[in-house]
Amino acid sequence: MQFDAKNPGLILFKQFDDRKNVYSGAFTSSAIKAWLEVNSLPWVLEFDDKAIDHIFRNGNPALFVFRDSSEAGKYDEI
């Protein structure tokens, strides 16, 4: 299996969205931490305490989509 990693290199493997993110920034703790914060959550997630913290504490951009709860099963595949 080839990971496309360089030496030094850092790859984040995930079970959602882009399955693999290859880091190409500076190897400083602040730069790596910022990259991990951006790439550690799925693009679409339920609005819960973890999402609130990620969006508002860090000032990350967000799009909120609301739906009528009476039609909840209609959009399960999204």
mmCIF file of the N, C-alpha and C atoms, coordinates in Angstrom:
data_MODEL
# 
_entry.id   MODEL 
# 
loop_
_atom_site.group_PDB 
_atom_site.id 
_atom_site.type_symbol 
_atom_site.label_atom_id 
_atom_site.label_alt_id 
_atom_site.label_comp_id 
_atom_site.label_asym_id 
_atom_site.label_entity_id 
_atom_site.label_seq_id 
_atom_site.pdbx_PDB_ins_code 
_atom_site.Cartn_x 
_atom_site.Cartn_y 
_atom_site.Cartn_z 
_atom_site.occupancy 
_atom_site.B_iso_or_equiv 
_atom_site.pdbx_formal_charge 
_atom_site.auth_seq_id 
_atom_site.auth_comp_id 
_atom_site.auth_asym_id 
_atom_site.auth_atom_id 
_atom_site.pdbx_PDB_model_num 
ATOM 1   N N  . MET A 1 1  ? 0.847   -1.174 0.000  1.00 0.00 ? 1  MET A N  1 
ATOM 2   C CA . MET A 1 1  ? 0.000   0.000  0.000  1.00 0.00 ? 1  MET A CA 1 
ATOM 3   C C  . MET A 1 1  ? 0.896   1.242  0.000  1.00 0.00 ? 1  MET A C  1 
ATOM 4   N N  . GLN A 1 2  ? 0.609   2.179  -0.882 1.00 0.00 ? 2  GLN A N  1 
ATOM 5   C CA . GLN A 1 2  ? 1.395   3.397  -0.978 1.00 0.00 ? 2  GLN A CA 1 
ATOM 6   C C  . GLN A 1 2  ? 0.615   4.547  -0.343 1.00 0.00 ? 2  GLN A C  1 
ATOM 7   N N  . PHE A 1 3  ? 1.287   5.314  0.500  1.00 0.00 ? 3  PHE A N  1 
ATOM 8   C CA . PHE A 1 3  ? 0.620   6.386  1.226  1.00 0.00 ? 3  PHE A CA 1 
ATOM 9   C C  . PHE A 1 3  ? 0.952   7.776  0.700  1.00 0.00 ? 3  PHE A C  1 
ATOM 10  N N  . ASP A 1 4  ? 1.848   7.908  -0.247 1.00 0.00 ? 4  ASP A N  1 
ATOM 11  C CA . ASP A 1 4  ? 2.274   9.197  -0.796 1.00 0.00 ? 4  ASP A CA 1 
ATOM 12  C C  . ASP A 1 4  ? 2.876   10.102 0.269  1.00 0.00 ? 4  ASP A C  1 
ATOM 13  N N  . ALA A 1 5  ? 3.545   9.536  1.233  1.00 0.00 ? 5  ALA A N  1 
ATOM 14  C CA . ALA A 1 5  ? 4.158   10.330 2.295  1.00 0.00 ? 5  ALA A CA 1 
ATOM 15  C C  . ALA A 1 5  ? 5.586   10.693 1.915  1.00 0.00 ? 5  ALA A C  1 
ATOM 16  N N  . LYS A 1 6  ? 5.974   11.872 2.297  1.00 0.00 ? 6  LYS A N  1 
ATOM 17  C CA . LYS A 1 6  ? 7.344   12.330 2.117  1.00 0.00 ? 6  LYS A CA 1 
ATOM 18  C C  . LYS A 1 6  ? 8.036   12.229 3.469  1.00 0.00 ? 6  LYS A C  1 
ATOM 19  N N  . ASN A 1 7  ? 9.339   12.315 3.478  1.00 0.00 ? 7  ASN A N  1 
ATOM 20  C CA . ASN A 1 7  ? 10.089  12.265 4.723  1.00 0.00 ? 7  ASN A CA 1 
ATOM 21  C C  . ASN A 1 7  ? 10.690  13.639 4.976  1.00 0.00 ? 7  ASN A C  1 
ATOM 22  N N  . PRO A 1 8  ? 10.318  14.374 5.981  1.00 0.00 ? 8  PRO A N  1 
ATOM 23  C CA . PRO A 1 8  ? 9.309   14.017 6.976  1.00 0.00 ? 8  PRO A CA 1 
ATOM 24  C C  . PRO A 1 8  ? 7.914   14.153 6.384  1.00 0.00 ? 8  PRO A C  1 
ATOM 25  N N  . GLY A 1 9  ? 6.984   13.415 6.926  1.00 0.00 ? 9  GLY A N  1 
ATOM 26  C CA . GLY A 1 9  ? 5.633   13.443 6.406  1.00 0.00 ? 9  GLY A CA 1 
ATOM 27  C C  . GLY A 1 9  ? 4.601   13.168 7.476  1.00 0.00 ? 9  GLY A C  1 
ATOM 28  N N  . LEU A 1 10 ? 3.379   13.589 7.183  1.00 0.00 ? 10 LEU A N  1 
ATOM 29  C CA . LEU A 1 10 ? 2.275   13.387 8.108  1.00 0.00 ? 10 LEU A CA 1 
ATOM 30  C C  . LEU A 1 10 ? 1.016   13.140 7.290  1.00 0.00 ? 10 LEU A C  1 
ATOM 31  N N  . ILE A 1 11 ? 0.327   12.047 7.591  1.00 0.00 ? 11 ILE A N  1 
ATOM 32  C CA . ILE A 1 11 ? -0.912  11.697 6.897  1.00 0.00 ? 11 ILE A CA 1 
ATOM 33  C C  . ILE A 1 11 ? -1.981  11.435 7.939  1.00 0.00 ? 11 ILE A C  1 
ATOM 34  N N  . LEU A 1 12 ? -3.172  11.982 7.715  1.00 0.00 ? 12 LEU A N  1 
ATOM 35  C CA . LEU A 1 12 ? -4.316  11.754 8.583  1.00 0.00 ? 12 LEU A CA 1 
ATOM 36  C C  . LEU A 1 12 ? -5.282  10.833 7.848  1.00 0.00 ? 12 LEU A C  1 
ATOM 37  N N  . PHE A 1 13 ? -5.524  9.653  8.419  1.00 0.00 ? 13 PHE A N  1 
ATOM 38  C CA . PHE A 1 13 ? -6.483  8.708  7.857  1.00 0.00 ? 13 PHE A CA 1 
ATOM 39  C C  . PHE A 1 13 ? -7.789  8.831  8.632  1.00 0.00 ? 13 PHE A C  1 
ATOM 40  N N  . LYS A 1 14 ? -8.907  8.859  7.882  1.00 0.00 ? 14 LYS A N  1 
ATOM 41  C CA . LYS A 1 14 ? -10.214 9.069  8.499  1.00 0.00 ? 14 LYS A CA 1 
ATOM 42  C C  . LYS A 1 14 ? -11.215 8.063  7.953  1.00 0.00 ? 14 LYS A C  1 
ATOM 43  N N  . GLN A 1 15 ? -12.332 7.938  8.651  1.00 0.00 ? 15 GLN A N  1 
ATOM 44  C CA . GLN A 1 15 ? -13.429 7.070  8.223  1.00 0.00 ? 15 GLN A CA 1 
ATOM 45  C C  . GLN A 1 15 ? -14.560 7.891  7.596  1.00 0.00 ? 15 GLN A C  1 
ATOM 46  N N  . PHE A 1 16 ? -14.290 9.119  7.162  1.00 0.00 ? 16 PHE A N  1 
ATOM 47  C CA . PHE A 1 16 ? -15.306 9.994  6.578  1.00 0.00 ? 16 PHE A CA 1 
ATOM 48  C C  . PHE A 1 16 ? -14.660 10.920 5.559  1.00 0.00 ? 16 PHE A C  1 
ATOM 49  N N  . ASP A 1 17 ? -15.490 11.570 4.756  1.00 0.00 ? 17 ASP A N  1 
ATOM 50  C CA . ASP A 1 17 ? -15.069 12.559 3.752  1.00 0.00 ? 17 ASP A CA 1 
ATOM 51  C C  . ASP A 1 17 ? -13.852 12.073 2.967  1.00 0.00 ? 17 ASP A C  1 
ATOM 52  N N  . ASP A 1 18 ? -12.835 12.925 2.863  1.00 0.00 ? 18 ASP A N  1 
ATOM 53  C CA . ASP A 1 18 ? -11.581 12.493 2.230  1.00 0.00 ? 18 ASP A CA 1 
ATOM 54  C C  . ASP A 1 18 ? -10.959 11.487 3.173  1.00 0.00 ? 18 ASP A C  1 
ATOM 55  N N  . ARG A 1 19 ? -10.805 10.273 2.752  1.00 0.00 ? 19 ARG A N  1 
ATOM 56  C CA . ARG A 1 19 ? -10.310 9.214  3.637  1.00 0.00 ? 19 ARG A CA 1 
ATOM 57  C C  . ARG A 1 19 ? -8.876  9.457  4.097  1.00 0.00 ? 19 ARG A C  1 
ATOM 58  N N  . LYS A 1 20 ? -8.155  10.304 3.336  1.00 0.00 ? 20 LYS A N  1 
ATOM 59  C CA . LYS A 1 20 ? -6.751  10.530 3.654  1.00 0.00 ? 20 LYS A CA 1 
ATOM 60  C C  . LYS A 1 20 ? -6.413  11.987 3.378  1.00 0.00 ? 20 LYS A C  1 
ATOM 61  N N  . ASN A 1 21 ? -5.755  12.645 4.326  1.00 0.00 ? 21 ASN A N  1 
ATOM 62  C CA . ASN A 1 21 ? -5.248  14.002 4.131  1.00 0.00 ? 21 ASN A CA 1 
ATOM 63  C C  . ASN A 1 21 ? -3.736  13.974 4.321  1.00 0.00 ? 21 ASN A C  1 
ATOM 64  N N  . VAL A 1 22 ? -3.015  14.458 3.324  1.00 0.00 ? 22 VAL A N  1 
ATOM 65  C CA . VAL A 1 22 ? -1.563  14.530 3.399  1.00 0.00 ? 22 VAL A CA 1 
ATOM 66  C C  . VAL A 1 22 ? -1.184  15.952 3.775  1.00 0.00 ? 22 VAL A C  1 
ATOM 67  N N  . TYR A 1 23 ? -0.420  16.083 4.827  1.00 0.00 ? 23 TYR A N  1 
ATOM 68  C CA . TYR A 1 23 ? -0.012  17.393 5.336  1.00 0.00 ? 23 TYR A CA 1 
ATOM 69  C C  . TYR A 1 23 ? 1.142   17.927 4.503  1.00 0.00 ? 23 TYR A C  1 
ATOM 70  N N  . SER A 1 24 ? 1.055   19.215 4.137  1.00 0.00 ? 24 SER A N  1 
ATOM 71  C CA . SER A 1 24 ? 2.111   19.824 3.335  1.00 0.00 ? 24 SER A CA 1 
ATOM 72  C C  . SER A 1 24 ? 2.611   21.138 3.926  1.00 0.00 ? 24 SER A C  1 
ATOM 73  N N  . GLY A 1 25 ? 2.236   21.426 5.159  1.00 0.00 ? 25 GLY A N  1 
ATOM 74  C CA . GLY A 1 25 ? 2.636   22.677 5.780  1.00 0.00 ? 25 GLY A CA 1 
ATOM 75  C C  . GLY A 1 25 ? 3.932   22.572 6.555  1.00 0.00 ? 25 GLY A C  1 
ATOM 76  N N  . ALA A 1 26 ? 4.194   23.604 7.335  1.00 0.00 ? 26 ALA A N  1 
ATOM 77  C CA . ALA A 1 26 ? 5.392   23.660 8.171  1.00 0.00 ? 26 ALA A CA 1 
ATOM 78  C C  . ALA A 1 26 ? 5.265   22.669 9.326  1.00 0.00 ? 26 ALA A C  1 
ATOM 79  N N  . PHE A 1 27 ? 6.372   22.100 9.722  1.00 0.00 ? 27 PHE A N  1 
ATOM 80  C CA . PHE A 1 27 ? 6.363   21.137 10.823 1.00 0.00 ? 27 PHE A CA 1 
ATOM 81  C C  . PHE A 1 27 ? 6.589   21.845 12.152 1.00 0.00 ? 27 PHE A C  1 
ATOM 82  N N  . THR A 1 28 ? 5.584   22.649 12.511 1.00 0.00 ? 28 THR A N  1 
ATOM 83  C CA . THR A 1 28 ? 5.562   23.298 13.820 1.00 0.00 ? 28 THR A CA 1 
ATOM 84  C C  . THR A 1 28 ? 4.313   22.814 14.535 1.00 0.00 ? 28 THR A C  1 
ATOM 85  N N  . SER A 1 29 ? 4.344   22.814 15.841 1.00 0.00 ? 29 SER A N  1 
ATOM 86  C CA . SER A 1 29 ? 3.187   22.305 16.589 1.00 0.00 ? 29 SER A CA 1 
ATOM 87  C C  . SER A 1 29 ? 1.935   23.126 16.311 1.00 0.00 ? 29 SER A C  1 
ATOM 88  N N  . SER A 1 30 ? 2.068   24.447 16.173 1.00 0.00 ? 30 SER A N  1 
ATOM 89  C CA . SER A 1 30 ? 0.878   25.280 15.932 1.00 0.00 ? 30 SER A CA 1 
ATOM 90  C C  . SER A 1 30 ? 0.293   25.035 14.546 1.00 0.00 ? 30 SER A C  1 
ATOM 91  N N  . ALA A 1 31 ? 1.140   24.876 13.542 1.00 0.00 ? 31 ALA A N  1 
ATOM 92  C CA . ALA A 1 31 ? 0.651   24.626 12.185 1.00 0.00 ? 31 ALA A CA 1 
ATOM 93  C C  . ALA A 1 31 ? -0.012  23.254 12.084 1.00 0.00 ? 31 ALA A C  1 
ATOM 94  N N  . ILE A 1 32 ? 0.587   22.240 12.681 1.00 0.00 ? 32 ILE A N  1 
ATOM 95  C CA . ILE A 1 32 ? 0.016   20.890 12.648 1.00 0.00 ? 32 ILE A CA 1 
ATOM 96  C C  . ILE A 1 32 ? -1.292  20.848 13.435 1.00 0.00 ? 32 ILE A C  1 
ATOM 97  N N  . LYS A 1 33 ? -1.334  21.511 14.581 1.00 0.00 ? 33 LYS A N  1 
ATOM 98  C CA . LYS A 1 33 ? -2.565  21.546 15.380 1.00 0.00 ? 33 LYS A CA 1 
ATOM 99  C C  . LYS A 1 33 ? -3.693  22.202 14.597 1.00 0.00 ? 33 LYS A C  1 
ATOM 100 N N  . ALA A 1 34 ? -3.418  23.312 13.929 1.00 0.00 ? 34 ALA A N  1 
ATOM 101 C CA . ALA A 1 34 ? -4.446  23.998 13.127 1.00 0.00 ? 34 ALA A CA 1 
ATOM 102 C C  . ALA A 1 34 ? -4.934  23.098 11.999 1.00 0.00 ? 34 ALA A C  1 
ATOM 103 N N  . TRP A 1 35 ? -4.035  22.389 11.337 1.00 0.00 ? 35 TRP A N  1 
ATOM 104 C CA . TRP A 1 35 ? -4.396  21.472 10.250 1.00 0.00 ? 35 TRP A CA 1 
ATOM 105 C C  . TRP A 1 35 ? -5.269  20.337 10.773 1.00 0.00 ? 35 TRP A C  1 
ATOM 106 N N  . LEU A 1 36 ? -4.908  19.780 11.924 1.00 0.00 ? 36 LEU A N  1 
ATOM 107 C CA . LEU A 1 36 ? -5.698  18.700 12.514 1.00 0.00 ? 36 LEU A CA 1 
ATOM 108 C C  . LEU A 1 36 ? -7.095  19.174 12.901 1.00 0.00 ? 36 LEU A C  1 
ATOM 109 N N  . GLU A 1 37 ? -7.218  20.373 13.435 1.00 0.00 ? 37 GLU A N  1 
ATOM 110 C CA . GLU A 1 37 ? -8.531  20.896 13.818 1.00 0.00 ? 37 GLU A CA 1 
ATOM 111 C C  . GLU A 1 37 ? -9.438  21.042 12.609 1.00 0.00 ? 37 GLU A C  1 
ATOM 112 N N  . VAL A 1 38 ? -8.886  21.476 11.491 1.00 0.00 ? 38 VAL A N  1 
ATOM 113 C CA . VAL A 1 38 ? -9.680  21.650 10.276 1.00 0.00 ? 38 VAL A CA 1 
ATOM 114 C C  . VAL A 1 38 ? -10.091 20.302 9.683  1.00 0.00 ? 38 VAL A C  1 
ATOM 115 N N  . ASN A 1 39 ? -9.222  19.314 9.758  1.00 0.00 ? 39 ASN A N  1 
ATOM 116 C CA . ASN A 1 39 ? -9.454  18.033 9.080  1.00 0.00 ? 39 ASN A CA 1 
ATOM 117 C C  . ASN A 1 39 ? -9.979  16.919 9.965  1.00 0.00 ? 39 ASN A C  1 
ATOM 118 N N  . SER A 1 40 ? -10.174 17.171 11.244 1.00 0.00 ? 40 SER A N  1 
ATOM 119 C CA . SER A 1 40 ? -10.545 16.078 12.153 1.00 0.00 ? 40 SER A CA 1 
ATOM 120 C C  . SER A 1 40 ? -12.048 15.814 12.247 1.00 0.00 ? 40 SER A C  1 
ATOM 121 N N  . LEU A 1 41 ? -12.870 16.706 11.750 1.00 0.00 ? 41 LEU A N  1 
ATOM 122 C CA . LEU A 1 41 ? -14.318 16.499 11.793 1.00 0.00 ? 41 LEU A CA 1 
ATOM 123 C C  . LEU A 1 41 ? -14.880 16.372 10.386 1.00 0.00 ? 41 LEU A C  1 
ATOM 124 N N  . PRO A 1 42 ? -15.976 15.643 10.224 1.00 0.00 ? 42 PRO A N  1 
ATOM 125 C CA . PRO A 1 42 ? -16.603 15.531 8.905  1.00 0.00 ? 42 PRO A CA 1 
ATOM 126 C C  . PRO A 1 42 ? -17.156 16.884 8.436  1.00 0.00 ? 42 PRO A C  1 
ATOM 127 N N  . TRP A 1 43 ? -17.314 17.001 7.118  1.00 0.00 ? 43 TRP A N  1 
ATOM 128 C CA . TRP A 1 43 ? -17.857 18.234 6.554  1.00 0.00 ? 43 TRP A CA 1 
ATOM 129 C C  . TRP A 1 43 ? -19.303 18.450 6.988  1.00 0.00 ? 43 TRP A C  1 
ATOM 130 N N  . VAL A 1 44 ? -20.046 17.371 7.123  1.00 0.00 ? 44 VAL A N  1 
ATOM 131 C CA . VAL A 1 44 ? -21.444 17.435 7.556  1.00 0.00 ? 44 VAL A CA 1 
ATOM 132 C C  . VAL A 1 44 ? -21.547 16.694 8.884  1.00 0.00 ? 44 VAL A C  1 
ATOM 133 N N  . LEU A 1 45 ? -22.048 17.379 9.907  1.00 0.00 ? 45 LEU A N  1 
ATOM 134 C CA . LEU A 1 45 ? -22.176 16.743 11.213 1.00 0.00 ? 45 LEU A CA 1 
ATOM 135 C C  . LEU A 1 45 ? -23.407 17.280 11.929 1.00 0.00 ? 45 LEU A C  1 
ATOM 136 N N  . GLU A 1 46 ? -23.877 16.501 12.883 1.00 0.00 ? 46 GLU A N  1 
ATOM 137 C CA . GLU A 1 46 ? -25.019 16.931 13.674 1.00 0.00 ? 46 GLU A CA 1 
ATOM 138 C C  . GLU A 1 46 ? -24.590 18.061 14.594 1.00 0.00 ? 46 GLU A C  1 
ATOM 139 N N  . PHE A 1 47 ? -25.522 18.947 14.873 1.00 0.00 ? 47 PHE A N  1 
ATOM 140 C CA . PHE A 1 47 ? -25.242 20.094 15.723 1.00 0.00 ? 47 PHE A CA 1 
ATOM 141 C C  . PHE A 1 47 ? -25.355 19.664 17.181 1.00 0.00 ? 47 PHE A C  1 
ATOM 142 N N  . ASP A 1 48 ? -24.213 19.381 17.781 1.00 0.00 ? 48 ASP A N  1 
ATOM 143 C CA . ASP A 1 48 ? -24.161 18.958 19.176 1.00 0.00 ? 48 ASP A CA 1 
ATOM 144 C C  . ASP A 1 48 ? -23.057 19.741 19.885 1.00 0.00 ? 48 ASP A C  1 
ATOM 145 N N  . ASP A 1 49 ? -22.734 19.367 21.116 1.00 0.00 ? 49 ASP A N  1 
ATOM 146 C CA . ASP A 1 49 ? -21.726 20.095 21.887 1.00 0.00 ? 49 ASP A CA 1 
ATOM 147 C C  . ASP A 1 49 ? -20.364 20.116 21.200 1.00 0.00 ? 49 ASP A C  1 
ATOM 148 N N  . LYS A 1 50 ? -19.994 19.006 20.572 1.00 0.00 ? 50 LYS A N  1 
ATOM 149 C CA . LYS A 1 50 ? -18.708 18.941 19.871 1.00 0.00 ? 50 LYS A CA 1 
ATOM 150 C C  . LYS A 1 50 ? -18.693 19.908 18.689 1.00 0.00 ? 50 LYS A C  1 
ATOM 151 N N  . ALA A 1 51 ? -19.790 19.965 17.953 1.00 0.00 ? 51 ALA A N  1 
ATOM 152 C CA . ALA A 1 51 ? -19.887 20.872 16.810 1.00 0.00 ? 51 ALA A CA 1 
ATOM 153 C C  . ALA A 1 51 ? -19.879 22.327 17.266 1.00 0.00 ? 51 ALA A C  1 
ATOM 154 N N  . ILE A 1 52 ? -20.597 22.610 18.333 1.00 0.00 ? 52 ILE A N  1 
ATOM 155 C CA . ILE A 1 52 ? -20.639 23.980 18.867 1.00 0.00 ? 52 ILE A CA 1 
ATOM 156 C C  . ILE A 1 52 ? -19.234 24.436 19.223 1.00 0.00 ? 52 ILE A C  1 
ATOM 157 N N  . ASP A 1 53 ? -18.507 23.594 19.914 1.00 0.00 ? 53 ASP A N  1 
ATOM 158 C CA . ASP A 1 53 ? -17.144 23.918 20.322 1.00 0.00 ? 53 ASP A CA 1 
ATOM 159 C C  . ASP A 1 53 ? -16.251 24.141 19.107 1.00 0.00 ? 53 ASP A C  1 
ATOM 160 N N  . HIS A 1 54 ? -16.330 23.260 18.140 1.00 0.00 ? 54 HIS A N  1 
ATOM 161 C CA . HIS A 1 54 ? -15.489 23.347 16.945 1.00 0.00 ? 54 HIS A CA 1 
ATOM 162 C C  . HIS A 1 54 ? -15.791 24.608 16.140 1.00 0.00 ? 54 HIS A C  1 
ATOM 163 N N  . ILE A 1 55 ? -17.053 24.929 15.979 1.00 0.00 ? 55 ILE A N  1 
ATOM 164 C CA . ILE A 1 55 ? -17.442 26.068 15.144 1.00 0.00 ? 55 ILE A CA 1 
ATOM 165 C C  . ILE A 1 55 ? -17.194 27.397 15.851 1.00 0.00 ? 55 ILE A C  1 
ATOM 166 N N  . PHE A 1 56 ? -17.707 27.539 17.053 1.00 0.00 ? 56 PHE A N  1 
ATOM 167 C CA . PHE A 1 56 ? -17.689 28.846 17.698 1.00 0.00 ? 56 PHE A CA 1 
ATOM 168 C C  . PHE A 1 56 ? -16.413 29.152 18.466 1.00 0.00 ? 56 PHE A C  1 
ATOM 169 N N  . ARG A 1 57 ? -15.813 28.162 19.096 1.00 0.00 ? 57 ARG A N  1 
ATOM 170 C CA . ARG A 1 57 ? -14.575 28.425 19.835 1.00 0.00 ? 57 ARG A CA 1 
ATOM 171 C C  . ARG A 1 57 ? -13.443 28.772 18.880 1.00 0.00 ? 57 ARG A C  1 
ATOM 172 N N  . ASN A 1 58 ? -13.404 28.085 17.764 1.00 0.00 ? 58 ASN A N  1 
ATOM 173 C CA . ASN A 1 58 ? -12.309 28.279 16.819 1.00 0.00 ? 58 ASN A CA 1 
ATOM 174 C C  . ASN A 1 58 ? -12.638 29.264 15.704 1.00 0.00 ? 58 ASN A C  1 
ATOM 175 N N  . GLY A 1 59 ? -13.873 29.739 15.648 1.00 0.00 ? 59 GLY A N  1 
ATOM 176 C CA . GLY A 1 59 ? -14.254 30.683 14.605 1.00 0.00 ? 59 GLY A CA 1 
ATOM 177 C C  . GLY A 1 59 ? -14.274 30.067 13.213 1.00 0.00 ? 59 GLY A C  1 
ATOM 178 N N  . ASN A 1 60 ? -14.559 28.773 13.127 1.00 0.00 ? 60 ASN A N  1 
ATOM 179 C CA . ASN A 1 60 ? -14.607 28.102 11.834 1.00 0.00 ? 60 ASN A CA 1 
ATOM 180 C C  . ASN A 1 60 ? -15.873 28.475 11.077 1.00 0.00 ? 60 ASN A C  1 
ATOM 181 N N  . PRO A 1 61 ? -15.788 28.583 9.761  1.00 0.00 ? 61 PRO A N  1 
ATOM 182 C CA . PRO A 1 61 ? -16.995 28.880 8.981  1.00 0.00 ? 61 PRO A CA 1 
ATOM 183 C C  . PRO A 1 61 ? -17.975 27.717 9.059  1.00 0.00 ? 61 PRO A C  1 
ATOM 184 N N  . ALA A 1 62 ? -19.251 28.037 8.969  1.00 0.00 ? 62 ALA A N  1 
ATOM 185 C CA . ALA A 1 62 ? -20.274 26.992 9.070  1.00 0.00 ? 62 ALA A CA 1 
ATOM 186 C C  . ALA A 1 62 ? -21.498 27.379 8.253  1.00 0.00 ? 62 ALA A C  1 
ATOM 187 N N  . LEU A 1 63 ? -22.203 26.369 7.816  1.00 0.00 ? 63 LEU A N  1 
ATOM 188 C CA . LEU A 1 63 ? -23.485 26.527 7.148  1.00 0.00 ? 63 LEU A CA 1 
ATOM 189 C C  . LEU A 1 63 ? -24.473 25.677 7.921  1.00 0.00 ? 63 LEU A C  1 
ATOM 190 N N  . PHE A 1 64 ? -25.557 26.267 8.378  1.00 0.00 ? 64 PHE A N  1 
ATOM 191 C CA . PHE A 1 64 ? -26.560 25.546 9.147  1.00 0.00 ? 64 PHE A CA 1 
ATOM 192 C C  . PHE A 1 64 ? -27.736 25.216 8.240  1.00 0.00 ? 64 PHE A C  1 
ATOM 193 N N  . VAL A 1 65 ? -28.120 23.951 8.237  1.00 0.00 ? 65 VAL A N  1 
ATOM 194 C CA . VAL A 1 65 ? -29.248 23.487 7.443  1.00 0.00 ? 65 VAL A CA 1 
ATOM 195 C C  . VAL A 1 65 ? -30.286 22.951 8.409  1.00 0.00 ? 65 VAL A C  1 
ATOM 196 N N  . PHE A 1 66 ? -31.487 23.484 8.327  1.00 0.00 ? 66 PHE A N  1 
ATOM 197 C CA . PHE A 1 66 ? -32.572 23.053 9.196  1.00 0.00 ? 66 PHE A CA 1 
ATOM 198 C C  . PHE A 1 66 ? -33.590 22.294 8.365  1.00 0.00 ? 66 PHE A C  1 
ATOM 199 N N  . ARG A 1 67 ? -34.247 21.339 9.019  1.00 0.00 ? 67 ARG A N  1 
ATOM 200 C CA . ARG A 1 67 ? -35.297 20.593 8.338  1.00 0.00 ? 67 ARG A CA 1 
ATOM 201 C C  . ARG A 1 67 ? -36.462 20.387 9.282  1.00 0.00 ? 67 ARG A C  1 
ATOM 202 N N  . ASP A 1 68 ? -37.590 20.127 8.699  1.00 0.00 ? 68 ASP A N  1 
ATOM 203 C CA . ASP A 1 68 ? -38.802 19.865 9.458  1.00 0.00 ? 68 ASP A CA 1 
ATOM 204 C C  . ASP A 1 68 ? -38.693 18.467 10.054 1.00 0.00 ? 68 ASP A C  1 
ATOM 205 N N  . SER A 1 69 ? -38.793 18.348 11.365 1.00 0.00 ? 69 SER A N  1 
ATOM 206 C CA . SER A 1 69 ? -38.625 17.045 12.013 1.00 0.00 ? 69 SER A CA 1 
ATOM 207 C C  . SER A 1 69 ? -39.688 16.031 11.590 1.00 0.00 ? 69 SER A C  1 
ATOM 208 N N  . SER A 1 70 ? -40.817 16.493 11.091 1.00 0.00 ? 70 SER A N  1 
ATOM 209 C CA . SER A 1 70 ? -41.847 15.554 10.636 1.00 0.00 ? 70 SER A CA 1 
ATOM 210 C C  . SER A 1 70 ? -41.433 14.850 9.343  1.00 0.00 ? 70 SER A C  1 
ATOM 211 N N  . GLU A 1 71 ? -40.414 15.368 8.662  1.00 0.00 ? 71 GLU A N  1 
ATOM 212 C CA . GLU A 1 71 ? -39.921 14.761 7.428  1.00 0.00 ? 71 GLU A CA 1 
ATOM 213 C C  . GLU A 1 71 ? -38.523 14.163 7.624  1.00 0.00 ? 71 GLU A C  1 
ATOM 214 N N  . ALA A 1 72 ? -38.166 13.841 8.839  1.00 0.00 ? 72 ALA A N  1 
ATOM 215 C CA . ALA A 1 72 ? -36.799 13.401 9.172  1.00 0.00 ? 72 ALA A CA 1 
ATOM 216 C C  . ALA A 1 72 ? -36.338 12.208 8.349  1.00 0.00 ? 72 ALA A C  1 
ATOM 217 N N  . GLY A 1 73 ? -37.126 11.173 8.187  1.00 0.00 ? 73 GLY A N  1 
ATOM 218 C CA . GLY A 1 73 ? -36.727 9.992  7.460  1.00 0.00 ? 73 GLY A CA 1 
ATOM 219 C C  . GLY A 1 73 ? -36.529 10.226 5.968  1.00 0.00 ? 73 GLY A C  1 
ATOM 220 N N  . LYS A 1 74 ? -37.092 11.280 5.472  1.00 0.00 ? 74 LYS A N  1 
ATOM 221 C CA . LYS A 1 74 ? -37.042 11.590 4.051  1.00 0.00 ? 74 LYS A CA 1 
ATOM 222 C C  . LYS A 1 74 ? -35.629 11.942 3.582  1.00 0.00 ? 74 LYS A C  1 
ATOM 223 N N  . TYR A 1 75 ? -34.774 12.427 4.489  1.00 0.00 ? 75 TYR A N  1 
ATOM 224 C CA . TYR A 1 75 ? -33.456 12.920 4.096  1.00 0.00 ? 75 TYR A CA 1 
ATOM 225 C C  . TYR A 1 75 ? -32.324 12.132 4.728  1.00 0.00 ? 75 TYR A C  1 
ATOM 226 N N  . ASP A 1 76 ? -32.561 10.922 5.135  1.00 0.00 ? 76 ASP A N  1 
ATOM 227 C CA . ASP A 1 76 ? -31.527 10.110 5.800  1.00 0.00 ? 76 ASP A CA 1 
ATOM 228 C C  . ASP A 1 76 ? -30.323 9.844  4.905  1.00 0.00 ? 76 ASP A C  1 
ATOM 229 N N  . GLU A 1 77 ? -30.500 9.839  3.614  1.00 0.00 ? 77 GLU A N  1 
ATOM 230 C CA . GLU A 1 77 ? -29.414 9.501  2.695  1.00 0.00 ? 77 GLU A CA 1 
ATOM 231 C C  . GLU A 1 77 ? -28.499 10.675 2.382  1.00 0.00 ? 77 GLU A C  1 
ATOM 232 N N  . ILE A 1 78 ? -28.808 11.843 2.855  1.00 0.00 ? 78 ILE A N  1 
ATOM 233 C CA . ILE A 1 78 ? -27.983 13.027 2.541  1.00 0.00 ? 78 ILE A CA 1 
ATOM 234 C C  . ILE A 1 78 ? -26.706 13.006 3.324  1.00 0.00 ? 78 ILE A C  1 
# 
